[in-house]
């Protein structure tokens, strides 16, 4: 007997045949040739199998006792579009079989079916499926990297964002992208770059909140040899690296007042000075910044320079949170499901209606990033081709997160639901902030700030 780990890698074939002897013969011969076979004795059981599992190919008789084999074809193409379908037909139904090919069937075989002939057709069908899958993967990869339309969406809110992207991309205007953590601010910045005349130049990105002031200054402006301990050579800064391209500064709100002065000077004069050097260097990169905070409030509180704020806010773009655009949840979830299948494997190919409703009902405090991480976990946990509600992590939903917390009332605010969810995840992780932030799909310092706002004593992030 073949080891279970190896069996899982074999092509999965659904055989729908109401002739018991023919079904047994074909099943035996195909198993001997290295296929996993699920045999259905009628159309109803065939459809149930398609709803419950994922298959690489379907072999179905055109004339079944309880329904037409074309129903199997239609159901397969609806539930599992990538699955190839082979029809088995009597001589009197060849015209129907030819018409079925126009409807998406891969091929047809006339009875009596020779196992060797079926094996040859199956090999071709699986090769065709593999080729189409690779073409689709490459198309999505190219589309995602080089096209604004590669941003997955269905809502008019994101359509409006993309209209702004298209308009500003043709200019050299400085752009400020605002939105909560995980909404896709860097993705929007990259889309602007790829649609701009600077697309052949470099796209250089840095998170301003991830480095201490001294190191961040060196990264941005560069340094000369001997300017500080460890500076054993001259180094170009990111402003120089991005000349002719785009420099993206994420979490711009985390910069210090001293660094803000130097950023303002670089924008006003179009030049930078490396740390330890007084010689100006001309730079010509386009600047895009991003923040998950309200810069106007920080300016009013004296925590961000007003003159720099207006320099950055030449063309603002606000990305709405995922909870405000529920139309995008399922297109994104399905996109991430396909991506997860290619990345980590798994059978799951679609979401059941109850799973989809559960995903849409959740508030997603970590936004798109949290959704992507959730789908990766779902792919690991799901055992069938269809993701059902029990496959979903219970901490992702208010009712599940509330197993050890008070359930939110129907009038609970989104903020209260978010709080209960975050606290539920934190408890599930044994109060490990790093693991909780990873599960939520948010930065650790974002989690720390939220816990502080709840009045919970936490160690500094």
Secondary structure, 3 states (H helix, E strand, C coil): CCCHHHHCCCCEEEEECCCHHHHHHHHHHHHHCCCEEEEECCHHHHHHHHHHCCCCEEEEECECCCCEHHHHHHHHHHHCCCCEEEEEECHHHHHHHHHHHHCCCCEEEECCCCHHHHHHHHHHHHHHHHHHHHHHHHHHHHHHHHCHHHCCCCCHHHHHHHHHHHHHHCCCCCEEEECCCCCCHHHHHHHHHHCCCCCCCCEEEEECCCCCHHHHHHHHHEECCCCCCCCCCCEECHHHHCCCCEEEEECHHHCCHHHHHHHHHHHHHCEEECECCCCEEECCCEEEEEECCCHHHHHHCCCCCHHHHHHHCCEEEECCCHHHCCHHHHHHHHHHHHHHHHHHCCCCCEECHHHHHHHHHCCCCCHHHHHHHHHHHHHHHCCCCEECHHHCCHHHCHHHHCCCCCCCCCCCCHHHHHHHHHHHHHHHCCCCHHHHHHHHCCCHHHHHHHHHHCCCCCCCC
